[in-house]
């Protein structure tokens, strides 16, 4: 199982994340856990005025980080 999930209370409300491990690709479990961590941290640290913008920015930053690590 390469999926990772988490639920976090943020200043925007409840954030629930589920990240897929990329269909069994090598390192998928690590990538999905890292994605949850990076997105959660990005939303928590965001200074955006609304949750949607905070989440979008966090997803984009997490995607870049995962790409560079791969």
Backbone bond lengths (Angstrom), bond angles and torsions (degrees), N, CA, C in turn:
res aa  C-N    CA-C-N  psi(-1)  N-CA   C-N-CA  omega(-1)  CA-C   N-CA-C  phi
1 X - - - 1.447 - - 1.516 108.47 -
2 X 1.324 117.08 121.71 1.459 121.04 -176.68 1.520 113.01 -112.79
3 X 1.306 117.71 13.29 1.463 120.51 178.78 1.520 109.64 -86.10
4 X 1.334 115.70 151.46 1.465 121.35 175.00 1.518 107.58 -133.30
5 X 1.315 116.33 147.65 1.461 120.90 -178.58 1.517 109.67 -144.07
6 X 1.313 114.84 160.78 1.456 120.08 176.19 1.515 109.49 -165.87
7 X 1.316 115.16 154.83 1.472 121.96 175.50 1.524 106.90 -129.96
8 X 1.320 115.97 130.17 1.454 121.47 -173.36 1.527 109.72 -138.61
9 X 1.309 115.90 140.13 1.452 120.47 174.49 1.525 107.51 -90.05
10 X 1.327 116.60 123.64 1.461 121.99 -179.96 1.527 108.78 -119.93
11 X 1.318 116.20 174.20 1.468 119.04 177.70 1.532 111.86 -67.71
12 X 1.326 116.86 -13.80 1.463 122.07 177.98 1.525 111.99 -92.20
13 X 1.309 117.19 -13.77 1.456 122.44 -175.99 1.520 110.03 128.95
14 X 1.304 116.25 -162.77 1.463 121.77 -178.18 1.529 110.18 -78.35
15 X 1.312 116.07 129.03 1.462 123.18 176.52 1.520 107.94 -110.68
16 X 1.325 117.12 120.00 1.458 122.43 177.83 1.524 107.18 -117.19
17 X 1.327 116.21 124.39 1.459 121.66 -176.92 1.520 111.03 -121.22
18 X 1.319 115.90 140.19 1.458 122.79 170.40 1.522 105.54 -134.94
19 X 1.322 116.24 122.37 1.461 121.22 179.69 1.522 109.01 -120.54
20 X 1.323 116.03 133.51 1.459 123.00 -177.67 1.518 109.41 -88.73
21 X 1.312 116.64 146.46 1.457 122.79 -176.89 1.509 115.53 -84.41
22 X 1.289 121.33 19.50 1.464 125.99 173.24 1.527 113.80 70.28
23 X 1.289 116.84 40.55 1.458 120.89 170.15 1.510 116.06 64.25
24 X 1.310 118.15 34.14 1.452 121.29 176.65 1.511 114.38 87.13
25 X 1.334 117.19 6.51 1.463 119.25 178.57 1.526 110.10 -63.29
26 X 1.325 116.68 149.97 1.455 121.29 179.58 1.528 110.32 -57.67
27 X 1.318 117.39 130.25 1.458 121.61 -179.39 1.507 113.60 83.67
28 X 1.312 117.92 5.02 1.465 121.36 -177.46 1.512 112.95 -62.14
29 X 1.316 116.63 -37.72 1.462 120.41 179.38 1.525 110.46 -65.23
30 X 1.318 116.07 -43.30 1.463 120.58 177.74 1.519 110.35 -64.47
31 X 1.314 117.01 -43.32 1.463 121.06 -179.19 1.521 111.74 -63.01
32 X 1.313 117.72 -41.87 1.467 119.35 -178.47 1.521 111.16 -68.83
33 X 1.331 117.73 -39.27 1.472 120.15 176.84 1.525 110.97 -65.71
34 X 1.318 116.30 -41.43 1.454 120.73 178.45 1.527 111.00 -64.98
35 X 1.321 117.33 -39.54 1.464 120.84 178.30 1.523 110.86 -60.48
36 X 1.320 117.83 -45.25 1.466 120.76 177.83 1.525 109.68 -59.14
37 X 1.329 116.60 -46.90 1.461 120.84 -178.31 1.523 111.81 -62.84
38 X 1.325 116.81 -47.02 1.464 120.42 -177.83 1.527 112.12 -65.87
39 X 1.312 117.31 -41.20 1.468 119.99 -179.87 1.518 110.47 -67.34
40 X 1.328 116.28 -44.64 1.464 119.90 179.02 1.525 110.38 -59.87
41 X 1.314 116.93 -47.55 1.459 121.33 179.96 1.531 111.10 -62.74
42 X 1.329 116.46 -40.40 1.459 120.65 179.72 1.512 112.57 -63.28
43 X 1.323 117.03 -40.95 1.470 120.34 178.02 1.522 109.89 -68.29
44 X 1.325 117.25 -43.17 1.468 121.07 -179.41 1.524 111.28 -61.24
45 X 1.320 118.37 -35.88 1.455 122.52 -176.47 1.525 113.50 -90.78
46 X 1.308 117.37 -5.22 1.458 121.60 -175.56 1.523 112.12 -65.68
47 X 1.317 114.48 147.06 1.464 121.39 173.26 1.527 111.13 -110.79
48 X 1.325 115.98 10.07 1.469 120.32 178.37 1.532 109.59 -62.89
49 X 1.328 116.84 148.98 1.466 119.29 -178.29 1.530 114.54 -76.13
50 X 1.341 117.02 -17.55 1.470 118.44 -178.84 1.521 110.25 -134.51
51 X 1.319 114.82 155.11 1.453 121.83 -175.65 1.511 114.45 -63.45
52 X 1.329 117.31 -37.06 1.466 119.93 -178.54 1.526 110.97 -63.39
53 X 1.316 116.86 -43.57 1.466 120.57 178.80 1.526 110.64 -67.14
54 X 1.310 116.90 -39.45 1.463 121.15 178.47 1.522 110.24 -62.15
55 X 1.318 117.18 -44.91 1.459 121.63 -179.24 1.525 111.02 -66.10
56 X 1.314 117.63 -45.08 1.458 120.73 180.00 1.526 110.82 -60.73
57 X 1.315 116.85 -44.83 1.460 120.02 178.28 1.515 111.82 -62.83
58 X 1.323 117.04 -41.73 1.464 121.31 179.76 1.522 111.22 -64.71
59 X 1.309 117.68 -40.54 1.470 121.59 178.32 1.527 109.90 -64.53
60 X 1.310 117.31 -43.69 1.471 120.34 179.66 1.523 111.80 -63.01
61 X 1.330 117.10 -43.65 1.464 120.55 178.64 1.531 110.80 -65.63
62 X 1.320 117.20 -41.64 1.466 120.79 178.64 1.522 110.42 -63.09
63 X 1.308 117.31 -41.16 1.459 121.43 179.11 1.528 111.09 -61.16
64 X 1.326 116.37 -44.83 1.470 119.62 177.84 1.532 111.38 -61.94
65 X 1.321 116.06 -44.37 1.466 120.70 -179.52 1.532 111.01 -62.54
66 X 1.320 116.93 -45.69 1.469 120.17 178.88 1.523 111.73 -63.46
67 X 1.322 116.87 -39.20 1.455 120.97 178.65 1.528 110.06 -62.00
68 X 1.336 116.42 -45.87 1.459 120.09 -179.00 1.531 111.81 -65.65
69 X 1.304 117.17 -36.27 1.475 120.64 179.87 1.523 112.39 -73.04
70 X 1.327 116.19 -24.96 1.475 118.42 -177.91 1.510 110.74 -77.36
